[in-house]
Amino acid sequence: MTARSVGYARCSTTHQNTDAQVSALKAAGCAVVFQETISTRTVEKNRPQLQAALNALVEGDELVVAKLDRLGRDQRSVINRLHDLQDRGIYIRTLDNLVNTKAMGKFAPVLIGLLTGLAEVERSLIRERTLESVQHRRETGGKLGGRPKTNHAKERLVLRLRDEGCSYRSIREQTGLALSTIRRIISETE
């Protein structure tokens, strides 16, 4: 069985289409092109055409995309995808010529390793900055997250309006608080 080039095209919104990507992928030699219009926020398992493209690939094949960001939600997921494909013996090529693991030969694992290492460093730095920020807020008495609770005056207003027989919606209109907040305030006093 000969190796093939499999294309994957994706755009995020219905205001866009994948026509240009599909044409470019076919011109680049892709025998099959999977395409979908789906947000990058959609979890990977709910992206059927991406899953179909990945399942169609066998060792020695090449996955071709317009740009690396077509493969994942963020840098980490793209790098993980590159690493997984590399482990499966599948080459990756982007039409913007940023990545071509087949042409890189023995240097492809070095590139994937470098990208993976950079992602790990980035995660470590983010974790470190988060911990420093939490520690600083603890030391200075700052808030540690979550939305601030409503003030006592608004809570008293909610309770007074409810005692007067106002509906939840009426209370919402008068106070500007969310219905869930109003329910919480009322339930805490019952």
Residue pairs with C-beta under 8 A, 6 or more apart in sequence:
1 58
3 60
3 61
3 62
4 31
4 32
4 61
4 62
5 28
5 29
5 30
5 31
5 61
5 62
5 64
5 93
6 30
6 31
6 32
6 33
6 34
6 53
6 56
6 57
6 61
6 62
6 63
6 64
7 21
7 22
7 25
7 26
7 28
7 30
7 32
7 33
7 34
7 53
7 63
7 64
7 65
8 25
8 33
8 34
8 35
8 49
8 50
8 53
8 63
8 64
8 65
8 70
8 71
9 18
9 21
9 22
9 25
9 33
9 34
9 35
9 36
9 65
9 66
9 70
10 18
10 21
10 35
10 36
10 37
10 38
10 47
10 49
10 50
10 70
11 17
11 18
11 21
11 37
12 37
12 38
12 39
12 40
13 37
13 39
14 37
16 37
17 37
18 35
18 36
18 37
21 35
21 66
21 70
22 33
22 35
24 66
24 95
25 33
25 64
25 65
25 66
25 95
26 33
28 64
28 93
28 95
29 64
30 64
32 56
34 49
34 50
34 52
34 53
34 56
35 49
36 47
36 48
36 49
36 50
38 46
38 47
38 49
40 69
40 72
40 73
41 73
44 50
44 51
44 72
44 73
44 77
45 51
50 71
53 63
54 63
57 63
57 85
57 88
57 90
58 90
59 88
59 89
59 90
60 89
60 90
60 91
61 90
61 91
62 90
62 91
62 92
62 93
62 102
63 85
63 90
63 91
63 92
63 93
64 92
64 93
64 94
64 95
65 71
65 92
65 93
65 94
65 95
66 94
66 95
66 96
67 94
67 95
67 96
67 98
68 78
68 82
68 94
68 98
68 99
69 78
71 77
71 78
71 81
71 82
72 78
72 80
72 81
75 119
75 122
76 119
76 122
76 123
79 112
79 115
79 116
79 118
79 119
80 116
80 119
82 92
82 99
82 112
82 115
83 112
83 116
85 91
85 92
86 92
86 101
86 108
86 109
86 112
91 100
91 101
91 102
91 108
92 99
92 100
92 101
93 99
93 100
93 101
93 102
93 103
94 100
99 111
101 108
101 111
101 112
102 108
104 111
134 144
136 142
137 143
137 144
138 144
150 158
150 177
150 181
150 185
154 175
154 177
155 185
157 174
157 175
158 171
158 175
158 177
158 182
158 185
158 186
159 185
159 186
159 189
161 170
161 171
161 174
161 175
162 171
162 186
166 174
168 179
168 182
168 183
169 179
171 177
171 182
172 178
172 179
172 182
175 182
177 185
